[in-house]
Amino acid sequence: MLATVIKKKKEIVKFEGLEEDECLQLLNSHAFAGVENPNDHENLRVIARDIVKKLSRSPLAAKVIGGVLYSLDLDARRWRDVLESNLLSRNSIHSILRLSYIVLPNHLRNCFAFCCMFPEDHEFDKDDLVRMWIALGFIRPSQGMTMEDIGGRYFDALVKKALFDKVGDDYKMHDLIHESASKFFAQVCRKLVDNEESSFKISETIRHLSVLNAKPDILKKIEKLKHLHSLFLFYEDFNDENLCSGLFEVLKILRSLRLLYICVDQVELKMIPEEIGNLIHLRYLKIDNLTMLPKSLCNLYHLQYIICKWRWTLDKPEGDDFLPNDINNLLNLRYVKLPKNYISSIYGIGKLKSLQELYIFDLRDVSGYRIGELKNMIDLYKLGINCLENVKDGEEAHNAQLCEKRRLTDLTLCWSDNHIDSTNNDLDENVLDNLRPPKCLRKLRIHRYMGARSAIWMNNVNWIFNLEEIVLSDCSEWETLPPFGHLPFLKSLQLVRMPKVKWLESKFNGNDKYRAFPLLEVLCIHRLEALEDWFEAGVAAEDGCLFPCLIELELGNCPKLKELPSLPPKLKSLEIRSTSWKTLNFCSNSNPIPLETLKVYDCPNIISLPLADEIARLAALRSLAIMNCPNLISLGRYREVETTNNCQLMLNYLGLSDPSVLLMEPLRSIASLKNLSIRNNDEVVSFPNEVEQWFLTVRSSLSHLRMYRVKSLQSLPSTFESLSSLQYLYIGDVPMLRELPNLPPNLQRLIIRNCHPELKERYGEDGGSDRHKIAHIPRISIRIRVDH
């Protein structure tokens, strides 16, 4: 990869590592994490500087040893023990890393050693990993805390020791840590790949084993490992028959197994042998792409976790035979994850009193599927109830005893789609009144409720005090919202298709001025056709302090709403869709305005966007989209502003449906642009000459260009050839385009989708007459859909 970038076939590049002061700074950032005044610990800082001299200027070593020191409680004697360790003195990265494993307390060492089972670059799901630790008995119970909470703390401790890095929502282990830890813990954990020779040298005392593409003869070798506690089978090259025949003996013999994970990629696994019923100690079962769970599973009374994932590329299993009938006998189940909503097919699910998550429960007016099943499931922390129209009255709803579930933090309440036409509003109100959750609730979603008022408990601020996230959708009769503006921890509020709501805060909620929505960060409002204003007359926010922490605002299809609020002081993303406004006013007390993303969609009445008027204050704006605004004629008075402020927009991304907007200031004089998208236009046939010339203004900055769903376009600008920085060009759903202009010499990727078939004929790799014109582009993909 590097050779390609520096355009040399072979080049040796030696990385020197950090400067010593930088290495020390990195180590201290981990060793003194959370310490208010690290400068007060001068004796420790001296030891840290001596330690850094032994770390070969490695940033990984600095992070890991910093994590080790962090765990030693600012104890100078223990810090000096690290400094004087023989392993540190060897001055090798693997010795340094081994030191970090040796000093782990036993409970963390077991947990971390187990993680070496997974392939390199594996993305760890924290919650799932904790479930595995619980199943294997690695978690030490503590009064007043769930095993999951304790395991979460264990994992956080390993992250603080820099043994895991956060990547998005998941975590990864550095490849050097993975390599050295796998060797260090080889007597406990082993990984086998295909039929490698090392498979014949496995110690019979091994506790954890993972195998990639195990052939039947390898599975036969596994049979002698009678002390195995966990077995992982990863299959890329998969044969259903081979796996089942090999598993047959394995499942008969490995009676000590507590954890079994079968990962089959992109292929359907028809069945697992009934011999799985021999694994009487099994606590955790995870299988991908399975079409049916074996009946003998119901004999495994110690099972705590069943997870069956289904790849989106495959059809999910059909029919009612996926689950065995007696699965409600597994009274120790704590977590079940199944494809579709199979969990709702469990008869008498109320017997599973230890279950912590019931993400969807479809109610039926049939014994074993009524809402009363929830009564004794007091450990639930996440619950979704669907088909609430099948609850006959408030008394039956009360039988669910939601308010007694002291761990419930996430609740979804749904009525069915066909319930929207219901006229029995009083029943819905009575049911919702009696589905009062506990005060610990953090997330609440309500869909297709047909009551005209809020539930009684929702109007009590003290009861809903802890809510952080609220979603209300398709509640077409609801008129007055609860006092959400008073909630001190509310961070996200979504209101969708509620056509009778006139205000976010009303007189009913109190007349005093107050700090409205004090912590709200995300507000999404769509299809509130009656919304007139943010507050009913007589209600106001203290000193205009509405949404003081709002970061993201989406507003669409609210035709009666007169105007935006004054832009909140922290607002970074604003999306306006389908309004009747003629202009968009950036009323704000902030200077500069922190807005980074602005999207204006489907606003046929809008004439002007005052970007130029506020250009000096919009210095943070990096992403702009203006789509389907056919009457837009101005982006503000640019010339007057330009002469006084000499300011320009510094956009990274620009999305337009009308290319002529590029000729409006300040876009006409844009200073830099990396990513341009022109889409959703049925009228433009070719680009005007002025627009063609505009491309020359961004030729040294534009790297990504996309044009799609431009139905009438017949030609592209000839100036494309001059776009010297262009790396990526996507042309999709442009059915009238038959020819490409000369493309820039540095273009790295060209993608053409669903354009005129002539493009494929002329530029395709299989003998296209004009293929030579794009042959300089390293990566080309042309696919033309033929409509019948």
C-alpha positions in Angstrom: 0.0 0.0 0.0 2.8 2.4 0.9 4.7 1.6 -2.2 1.7 2.5 -4.3 1.2 5.8 -2.5 4.9 6.8 -2.9 4.9 5.4 -6.4 7.9 3.1 -5.9 7.9 -0.7 -6.5 10.1 -1.5 -3.5 11.1 0.8 -0.6 12.2 0.0 2.9 10.8 2.6 5.4 12.1 2.5 9.0 9.8 3.9 11.7 11.9 5.4 14.4 9.3 5.6 17.2 8.5 8.6 19.5 10.9 11.1 20.8 11.5 10.4 24.5 9.5 13.4 25.8 6.6 12.4 23.6 6.8 8.9 24.9 6.8 10.1 28.5 3.8 12.4 27.8 1.9 9.4 26.4 2.8 7.1 29.3 1.8 9.8 31.9 -1.5 10.4 30.2 -2.4 6.7 31.0 -0.5 6.4 34.3 -2.1 9.5 35.8 -5.5 9.2 34.2 -8.1 10.8 36.5 -5.4 12.3 38.8 -6.3 16.0 39.4 -2.7 17.3 39.9 -0.1 14.8 38.5 2.6 17.5 39.2 2.1 16.8 42.9 3.7 13.3 42.4 7.2 14.4 41.5 8.7 11.1 42.9 6.5 9.1 40.6 7.2 11.3 37.6 11.0 10.7 38.1 10.3 6.9 38.1 8.1 7.3 35.0 11.0 9.1 33.1 13.4 6.2 33.9 10.8 3.6 32.8 10.4 5.4 29.4 14.1 5.0 28.7 13.5 1.2 28.6 10.5 1.3 26.2 12.4 1.6 22.9 10.3 4.7 22.1 7.3 2.5 21.3 3.9 4.2 21.7 2.2 0.8 22.3 4.6 0.0 25.1 4.1 3.5 26.6 0.3 3.0 26.6 0.4 -0.5 28.1 3.0 0.2 30.8 1.1 3.5 31.6 -2.0 1.3 32.1 0.1 -1.0 34.4 1.2 1.9 36.5 -2.3 3.3 36.7 -3.4 0.1 38.4 -0.7 0.4 41.1 -2.5 3.2 43.0 0.3 5.8 42.9 2.4 3.5 45.1 6.1 4.5 44.5 7.4 1.1 45.7 5.3 -0.8 43.2 6.2 1.7 40.4 9.9 1.0 41.2 9.3 -2.7 41.0 8.1 -2.2 37.4 11.2 -0.1 36.6 13.5 -2.9 38.0 11.6 -5.8 36.4 13.8 -8.2 34.4 11.2 -8.2 31.6 11.4 -4.4 31.2 15.2 -4.5 31.2 15.2 -6.8 28.1 14.1 -3.8 26.1 11.9 -5.9 23.8 8.3 -5.1 23.0 7.2 -8.7 23.7 8.9 -8.7 27.1 7.3 -5.4 28.0 3.9 -6.6 27.0 4.4 -9.9 29.0 5.0 -7.8 32.1 1.5 -6.2 31.7 -0.1 -9.7 31.7 1.9 -10.9 34.7 0.7 -8.1 36.9 -2.9 -8.6 36.1 -5.0 -9.8 39.1 -6.2 -13.4 38.6 -9.8 -12.5 37.9 -8.7 -10.1 35.1 -6.0 -12.5 33.8 -8.6 -15.3 33.2 -10.8 -12.8 31.3 -8.0 -11.4 29.2 -6.4 -14.8 28.4 -9.8 -16.0 27.1 -9.8 -13.1 24.6 -6.8 -14.6 22.8 -9.1 -17.2 21.4 -10.5 -14.8 18.8 -8.8 -14.2 15.4 -6.5 -11.2 14.9 -8.4 -8.0 14.2 -11.6 -9.4 15.8 -14.0 -6.7 16.8 -15.1 -7.4 20.4 -18.7 -6.7 21.5 -18.3 -5.7 25.1 -21.7 -7.0 26.2 -21.3 -10.3 24.4 -17.8 -10.9 25.8 -19.1 -10.3 29.4 -21.8 -12.9 28.8 -19.0 -15.4 27.8 -17.1 -14.6 31.0 -20.1 -15.2 33.1 -20.8 -18.5 31.4 -17.2 -19.6 32.1 -17.4 -18.6 35.8 -14.8 -15.8 35.5 -17.0 -13.2 37.3 -16.8 -12.9 41.1 -20.3 -12.0 42.4 -20.8 -8.9 44.5 -23.8 -7.9 46.5 -26.1 -5.3 45.0 -24.6 -5.7 41.5 -25.6 -7.9 38.6 -23.0 -10.2 37.1 -23.2 -8.2 33.9 -22.4 -5.0 35.7 -19.4 -6.6 37.4 -18.2 -8.0 34.1 -18.5 -4.6 32.5 -16.2 -3.2 35.1 -13.7 -5.9 34.4 -13.7 -5.0 30.8 -13.4 -1.3 31.5 -10.3 -2.1 33.7 -8.7 -3.9 30.7 -9.4 -0.9 28.5 -7.8 1.4 31.0 -4.7 -0.8 31.0 -4.6 -0.2 27.2 -5.1 -3.9 26.4 -8.1 -3.0 24.2 -8.7 0.0 22.0 -12.1 1.4 21.2 -13.1 1.3 17.5 -16.5 2.8 16.9 -19.0 0.9 19.1 -16.7 -2.1 19.4 -13.1 -2.8 20.6 -10.0 -4.3 19.1 -6.8 -5.8 20.5 -3.6 -4.5 19.0 -2.0 -7.1 16.8 1.3 -7.1 18.8 -0.7 -7.6 22.0 -2.7 -10.4 20.4 0.4 -12.1 19.2 2.4 -11.9 22.4 -0.7 -12.7 24.7 -1.5 -15.8 22.5 2.0 -17.2 23.1 1.9 -16.2 26.8 -1.4 -18.0 27.5 -0.8 -20.9 25.1 -1.2 -23.5 27.9 -4.7 -22.3 28.5 -5.9 -21.1 25.1 -5.1 -22.3 21.6 -6.0 -21.3 18.0 -5.8 -23.7 15.1 -6.0 -22.8 11.4 -7.1 -25.5 9.0 -4.9 -28.6 9.3 -1.7 -27.0 10.6 0.8 -29.4 12.2 0.5 -27.7 15.7 -2.9 -29.2 16.0 -1.3 -32.5 16.9 0.6 -31.0 19.8 -2.2 -29.6 21.9 -2.0 -30.2 25.6 -4.9 -32.4 26.9 -5.3 -29.9 29.8 -6.2 -27.1 27.4 -9.3 -25.2 28.6 -10.2 -23.0 25.6 -9.9 -23.8 21.9 -10.8 -22.0 18.6 -10.5 -23.7 15.3 -10.7 -22.1 11.8 -12.1 -24.5 9.1 -11.7 -27.7 11.1 -11.8 -30.8 8.8 -13.4 -34.0 10.3 -9.9 -35.4 11.2 -9.1 -32.3 13.3 -12.5 -32.6 15.1 -11.5 -36.2 15.9 -8.3 -34.9 17.6 -10.5 -32.5 19.7 -12.3 -35.5 21.1 -9.4 -36.2 23.5 -9.6 -32.7 25.0 -12.0 -33.7 27.7 -11.3 -30.7 29.9 -12.3 -28.2 27.3 -14.6 -25.4 28.7 -15.0 -23.5 25.5 -14.9 -24.4 21.9 -15.1 -22.0 18.9 -15.5 -23.3 15.4 -15.0 -20.6 12.7 -15.9 -21.8 9.2 -15.2 -19.8 6.0 -14.9 -22.8 3.7 -17.9 -24.7 4.9 -19.4 -28.1 4.3 -22.6 -28.9 6.2 -22.1 -32.6 6.1 -18.5 -32.5 7.3 -19.3 -30.3 10.2 -22.3 -32.3 11.4 -20.4 -35.7 11.2 -17.4 -34.2 13.1 -19.6 -32.6 15.7 -21.5 -35.8 16.3 -18.5 -37.4 18.3 -17.4 -34.0 19.8 -20.7 -33.4 21.3 -20.9 -36.9 22.8 -17.6 -36.6 24.5 -16.9 -33.0 25.5 -19.2 -33.1 28.5 -17.3 -30.3 30.3 -18.1 -27.6 27.7 -19.6 -24.5 29.1 -19.4 -22.4 25.9 -20.0 -23.4 22.3 -19.7 -20.9 19.4 -20.2 -22.0 15.8 -19.6 -19.2 13.3 -20.5 -20.1 9.7 -20.0 -17.3 7.3 -22.5 -16.6 4.4 -23.8 -20.1 4.3 -26.9 -21.7 5.9 -26.4 -24.3 8.6 -29.3 -26.8 8.3 -29.1 -28.4 11.8 -27.0 -29.2 14.9 -26.9 -32.9 16.0 -29.3 -33.8 18.8 -26.2 -35.0 20.7 -25.8 -31.4 21.9 -28.1 -32.5 24.7 -25.0 -34.3 26.2 -23.4 -31.0 27.1 -25.1 -30.8 30.5 -22.8 -28.0 31.7 -23.4 -25.7 28.7 -24.1 -22.1 29.7 -23.5 -20.3 26.4 -24.6 -21.3 22.9 -24.0 -19.1 19.9 -24.6 -20.3 16.3 -24.8 -18.3 13.1 -27.2 -18.9 10.2 -29.0 -21.9 11.8 -32.4 -23.0 10.4 -33.6 -25.0 13.4 -32.5 -25.5 17.1 -32.4 -29.1 18.1 -35.1 -30.4 20.5 -32.5 -31.8 22.9 -31.5 -28.2 23.7 -34.4 -28.1 26.2 -32.5 -30.6 28.5 -29.6 -28.2 29.1 -31.0 -26.7 32.3 -27.8 -24.6 33.0 -28.1 -22.7 29.7 -27.9 -18.9 30.4 -27.4 -17.5 26.9 -28.7 -18.6 23.4 -27.7 -16.4 20.5 -28.6 -17.2 16.9 -27.5 -14.6 14.4 -28.7 -14.5 10.9 -26.6 -12.7 8.1 -28.7 -10.1 6.3 -27.5 -11.6 2.9 -29.5 -14.8 3.6 -33.2 -15.4 3.9 -34.2 -15.9 7.6 -35.7 -19.2 8.6 -39.4 -19.6 8.0 -42.1 -21.4 9.8 -42.8 -22.1 13.5 -40.3 -25.0 13.9 -37.2 -22.9 14.6 -37.6 -23.2 18.4 -38.2 -26.5 20.3 -41.6 -26.5 22.1 -40.2 -26.8 25.7 -37.7 -24.0 25.6 -39.5 -22.4 28.5 -38.1 -25.2 30.7 -34.6 -23.4 30.6 -35.3 -21.4 33.7 -31.7 -20.1 34.0 -31.8 -18.2 30.7 -30.6 -14.7 31.1 -30.4 -13.6 27.4 -31.9 -14.9 24.2 -31.2 -13.4 20.8 -33.1 -15.0 17.9 -33.8 -14.0 14.2 -37.0 -12.2 13.4 -39.3 -12.2 16.4 -39.1 -15.9 17.3 -38.7 -15.0 20.9 -42.4 -14.1 20.8 -43.3 -17.6 19.8 -42.2 -19.0 23.2 -45.3 -20.3 25.0 -45.4 -19.3 28.7 -42.4 -17.0 28.4 -43.1 -15.8 32.0 -41.4 -19.0 33.3 -38.1 -17.5 32.2 -37.9 -15.3 35.3 -34.1 -14.6 34.9 -34.4 -13.2 31.4 -32.9 -9.7 31.2 -33.9 -8.6 27.7 -37.2 -9.2 25.9 -36.7 -7.0 22.9 -40.1 -7.9 21.3 -43.1 -9.6 22.8 -46.0 -9.9 20.5 -49.1 -10.2 22.6 -52.0 -12.5 21.7 -55.4 -13.0 23.3 -54.4 -16.6 23.9 -53.2 -18.3 27.1 -49.4 -18.2 27.4 -49.1 -15.1 25.3 -50.9 -12.5 27.3 -49.3 -9.5 29.0 -49.6 -11.1 32.4 -46.7 -13.4 31.4 -44.4 -10.4 32.3 -45.6 -10.2 35.9 -42.7 -12.2 37.5 -39.9 -11.2 35.1 -38.4 -8.7 37.5 -34.9 -8.8 36.1 -35.8 -7.3 32.7 -33.7 -4.2 31.8 -34.9 -4.0 28.2 -38.5 -4.7 27.2 -40.5 -4.2 24.0 -44.3 -5.0 24.0 -46.1 -5.2 20.7 -49.8 -5.7 19.7 -51.0 -3.8 22.8 -54.5 -3.7 21.2 -54.8 -7.3 22.5 -54.9 -6.0 26.1 -58.6 -6.0 27.0 -58.5 -3.3 29.8 -56.4 -1.4 32.3 -56.6 -4.1 34.9 -55.0 -6.6 32.5 -52.3 -4.1 31.6 -51.6 -3.6 35.3 -50.9 -7.4 35.6 -47.6 -6.8 33.8 -46.3 -5.1 36.9 -43.9 -2.9 35.0 -43.4 -0.5 37.9 -42.0 -3.4 40.0 -39.1 -4.1 37.5 -36.4 -2.2 39.4 -33.8 -2.7 36.6 -36.0 -1.7 33.6 -34.2 1.1 31.8 -35.4 0.6 28.2 -39.1 0.3 27.3 -40.9 0.2 23.9 -44.7 0.1 23.8 -46.4 -0.6 20.4 -49.8 -1.0 19.0 -50.1 -2.6 15.6 -50.3 -0.9 12.2 -53.9 -1.8 11.7 -54.7 -0.2 15.0 -54.3 3.3 13.6 -57.9 3.2 12.3 -59.2 2.3 15.8 -61.7 4.6 17.5 -61.4 3.1 21.0 -59.3 5.9 22.4 -60.4 5.5 26.0 -59.1 1.9 26.0 -55.7 3.0 24.8 -55.5 5.7 27.5 -56.6 3.3 30.2 -54.0 0.7 29.1 -51.1 3.2 28.9 -52.1 4.6 32.3 -51.6 1.1 33.8 -48.3 0.4 32.0 -46.5 2.7 34.5 -42.8 1.9 34.3 -40.4 2.3 37.2 -38.7 5.6 38.0 -35.3 4.2 36.8 -36.5 4.2 33.2 -34.0 5.8 30.8 -35.4 5.2 27.3 -39.1 5.3 26.3 -40.6 4.6 22.9 -44.3 4.7 22.1 -45.7 3.8 18.7 -49.3 4.0 17.3 -51.0 4.9 20.6 -54.4 6.3 19.7 -55.2 8.1 23.0 -55.8 11.9 22.9 -53.9 12.6 26.1 -50.7 11.6 27.9 -50.7 8.8 30.4 -51.2 10.1 34.0 -47.7 8.9 35.0 -46.1 10.8 32.1 -47.4 14.2 33.4 -45.6 13.6 36.7 -42.1 15.0 36.3 -40.9 13.2 39.4 -41.9 9.9 37.9 -40.2 10.4 34.4 -37.4 12.3 36.0 -34.5 10.0 34.7 -35.6 9.7 31.1 -32.7 10.3 28.6 -34.3 9.3 25.3 -37.9 9.6 24.1 -39.5 8.5 20.8 -43.2 9.0 20.0 -44.4 8.1 16.6 -47.7 7.6 14.7 -49.8 8.8 17.7 -52.3 10.6 15.5 -54.8 11.6 18.3 -52.3 12.8 20.9 -52.9 16.5 21.5 -50.8 17.8 24.5 -47.3 16.5 25.2 -46.1 15.7 28.7 -43.7 18.3 30.4 -40.6 17.0 28.6 -38.9 20.4 28.8 -38.6 20.0 32.6 -36.6 16.7 32.3 -33.1 17.4 33.6 -31.4 14.4 31.8 -33.3 14.2 28.5 -30.8 14.1 25.7 -32.8 12.9 22.7 -36.4 13.6 21.6 -38.1 12.3 18.5 -41.6 13.2 17.5 -42.9 11.7 14.3 -46.4 11.8 12.7 -48.4 13.4 15.5 -50.7 15.7 13.6 -52.6 17.2 16.5 -49.7 18.5 18.6 -49.6 22.3 18.6 -46.7 23.0 21.0 -43.8 21.3 22.6 -44.6 22.9 25.9 -48.1 24.1 26.9 -49.8 26.0 29.7 -51.0 22.6 31.0 -47.3 22.0 32.0 -46.9 25.2 34.0 -46.7 28.9 33.4 -43.4 29.7 35.1 -40.4 30.6 33.0 -37.8 27.9 33.2 -34.6 26.5 31.6 -36.4 24.5 28.8 -34.9 21.1 27.7 -31.7 21.8 29.7 -29.6 18.8 28.4 -31.3 18.0 25.1 -28.8 17.2 22.4 -30.9 15.7 19.6 -34.3 16.9 18.5 -36.1 15.4 15.5 -39.6 16.6 14.6 -41.4 15.2 11.5 -45.0 15.4 10.3 -46.4 17.5 13.1 -48.8 19.3 10.8 -50.5 21.3 13.6 -47.3 22.5 15.3 -47.6 26.3 15.6 -44.9 27.3 18.0 -42.3 25.9 20.4 -44.4 27.2 23.4 -48.1 27.9 23.9 -48.7 31.6 24.6 -48.0 32.4 28.2 -45.2 29.8 28.6 -41.6 30.9 28.0 -38.1 29.7 28.5 -35.9 31.6 31.0 -34.0 34.4 29.3 -34.7 32.8 25.9 -32.8 29.7 27.1 -34.4 27.1 24.9 -32.3 24.1 24.0 -29.1 25.3 25.6 -27.2 22.1 24.8 -28.8 21.1 21.5 -26.3 19.7 18.9 -28.6 18.3 16.2 -32.0 19.6 15.0 -34.1 17.9 12.3 -37.4 19.6 11.3 -39.7 18.4 8.5 -43.3 18.7 7.3 -44.5 21.2 9.9 -46.4 23.6 7.7 -47.8 25.8 10.5 -44.6 26.4 12.3 -43.8 30.1 11.9 -40.0 30.0 12.3 -36.9 28.4 13.8 -36.0 29.0 17.4 -33.0 31.2 17.9 -30.2 28.9 16.9 -29.0 27.1 20.1 -25.4 28.1 21.1 -24.0 24.5 20.6 -26.0 23.6 17.4 -23.8 21.7 15.0 -26.3 20.0 12.6 -29.5 21.5 11.2 -31.8 19.7 8.7 -34.9 21.5 7.3 -37.3 19.5 5.2 -40.6 20.4 3.5 -41.4 23.8 5.1 -43.5 26.6 3.7 -40.9 29.3 4.6 -39.6 31.7 2.0 -36.3 32.2 3.7 -34.3 30.6 6.5 -33.2 33.1 9.2 -30.1 32.3 11.1 -31.2 34.1 14.3 -28.5 33.4 16.9 -26.7 35.1 19.8 -23.6 33.1 19.1 -20.6 34.6 17.3 -19.3 32.5 15.6 -22.3 30.2 14.9 -21.0 26.6 15.6 -23.1 25.1 12.8 -21.0 22.4 10.9 -23.8 20.7 8.8 -26.8 22.4 7.1 -29.3 20.4 5.0 -32.3 22.0 3.2 -34.6 19.5 1.4 -37.9 19.8 -0.5 -38.7 23.4 0.2 -40.5 24.7 -2.9 -41.4 28.1 -1.4 -37.9 29.0 -0.3 -36.4 31.9 -2.2 -33.2 32.7 -0.3 -30.8 31.2 2.2 -28.8 34.0 3.8 -25.4 32.1 3.8 -23.5 35.1 2.5 -25.1 37.5 5.0 -23.8 35.3 7.9 -20.6 34.1 6.2 -18.4 35.7 8.8 -20.2 33.8 11.6 -20.5 30.5 9.7 -16.8 29.8 9.7 -17.4 26.2 11.1 -19.7 25.2 8.3 -18.2 22.2 6.5 -21.2 20.3 5.0 -24.0 21.9 3.0 -26.9 20.2 1.1 -29.6 22.1 -0.9 -32.0 19.6 -2.6 -35.2 20.2 -4.5 -35.7 23.9 -3.8 -36.7 25.0 -7.3 -37.4 28.7 -6.5 -34.2 29.4 -4.7 -32.7 32.5 -6.3 -30.2 33.8 -3.7 -27.8 32.8 -1.0 -27.5 36.3 0.4 -25.8 39.6 -0.3 -22.3 38.3 -0.9 -20.6 41.3 -2.5 -21.3 43.7 0.4 -20.1 41.2 2.9 -17.0 40.2 0.9 -15.7 43.7 0.8 -16.0 44.2 4.5 -15.0 40.8 5.9 -13.0 39.1 3.1 -14.6 35.7 4.1 -15.3 32.6 2.2 -17.1 29.3 2.9 -14.7 26.4 3.7 -16.9 23.5 2.8 -15.7 19.8 2.7 -19.0 18.5 1.3 -21.6 20.1 -1.0 -24.8 18.3 -2.2 -27.1 19.9 -4.8 -30.0 18.9 -7.1 -29.7 22.0 -9.2 -26.1 22.7 -10.6 -27.0 26.3 -11.3 -26.8 27.0 -7.5 -23.0 26.6 -8.0 -23.1 30.0 -9.7 -24.7 31.8 -6.7 -22.3 33.5 -4.3 -20.7 32.5 -1.9 -20.6 29.0 -3.7 -19.3 30.6 -6.9 -16.2 31.7 -5.0 -15.8 28.7 -2.8 -12.3 28.5 -1.4 -12.0 24.7 -1.1 -14.3 21.7 -1.7 -13.4 18.0 -1.3 -16.7 16.2 -2.0 -19.4 17.2 -4.4 -22.7 15.4 -5.0 -25.2 16.3 -7.8 -28.3 14.2 -7.6 -32.1 14.0 -8.0 -32.6 16.1 -11.1 -34.9 15.2 -14.0 -34.4 18.3 -16.1 -30.8 19.2 -16.7 -29.6 18.0 -20.1 -26.1 19.5 -20.0 -24.1 21.8 -17.8 -24.1 25.5 -18.8 -20.7 26.8 -19.8 -20.4 28.9 -16.6 -20.9 25.7 -14.5 -18.3 23.9 -16.6 -15.9 26.8 -15.8 -16.8 26.6 -12.1 -15.2 23.2 -11.8 -11.9 24.8 -12.6 -12.1 26.8 -9.3 -12.0 23.5 -7.3 -9.7 21.5 -9.5 -6.9 21.5 -6.9 -9.2 20.4 -3.9 -12.0 18.2 -5.2 -11.3 14.6 -4.5 -14.8 12.9 -4.6 -17.5 13.6 -7.2 -20.8 11.8 -7.4 -23.6 12.2 -9.9 -26.7 10.0 -9.6 -30.4 10.0 -10.5 -29.9 12.8 -13.1 -32.4 11.4 -15.5 -32.0 13.7 -18.5 -28.3 14.4 -18.5 -26.6 13.6 -21.8 -23.1 15.0 -21.3 -20.5 15.8 -18.6 -18.3 18.9 -18.5 -15.2 18.8 -20.6 -13.4 20.5 -17.7 -13.4 17.2 -15.8 -10.0 16.5 -17.3 -8.5 19.4 -15.3 -9.6 18.1 -11.9 -6.1 17.3 -10.8 -7.1 16.2 -7.3 -10.0 14.0 -8.2 -9.6 10.4 -6.9 -13.2 9.0 -7.0 -15.9 9.5 -9.6 -19.3 7.8 -9.3 -22.0 8.1 -12.0 -25.2 6.3 -11.3 -28.7 6.2 -12.8 -27.9 8.7 -15.6 -29.7 6.7 -18.3 -29.2 9.2 -21.2 -25.4 9.5 -20.8 -23.6 7.7 -23.7 -20.1 9.2 -23.6 -17.5 10.2 -21.0 -15.3 13.2 -21.4 -11.5 12.9 -20.9 -11.0 12.0 -17.3 -8.2 13.4 -15.0 -4.9 11.5 -15.0 -4.8 11.0 -11.2 -8.3 9.4 -10.9 -8.1 6.2 -8.8 -11.6 4.9 -9.0 -14.4 5.1 -11.5 -17.8 3.5 -10.8 -20.7 3.5 -13.4 -24.1 2.1 -12.4 -27.3 1.8 -14.4 -26.5 4.2 -17.2 -27.0 3.8 -21.0 -25.9 0.4 -22.2 -23.7 2.1 -24.8 -21.3 3.1 -22.0 -20.7 -0.6 -21.2 -20.1 -1.4 -24.9 -17.7 1.5 -25.3 -15.8 1.4 -22.0 -16.2 -2.2 -20.8 -13.0 -4.3 -20.2 -14.2 -6.9 -22.6 -13.3 -5.2 -25.9 -14.8 -1.8 -25.5 -13.8 0.5 -28.3 -13.0 3.5 -26.0 -11.6 1.4 -23.1 -8.1 2.9 -23.7 -9.5 6.4 -22.7 -10.0 5.2 -19.1 -7.2 2.5 -19.0 -5.1 4.8 -16.7 -7.6 4.4 -13.9 -6.5 1.6 -11.4 -10.0 0.6 -10.3 -13.0 0.6 -12.7 -16.4 -0.9 -12.2 -19.2 -0.7 -14.8 -22.5 -2.3 -14.3 -25.6 -1.6 -16.4 -29.0 -2.9 -15.4 -31.0 -4.2 -18.3 -34.7 -3.5 -17.6 -37.1 -6.0 -19.1 
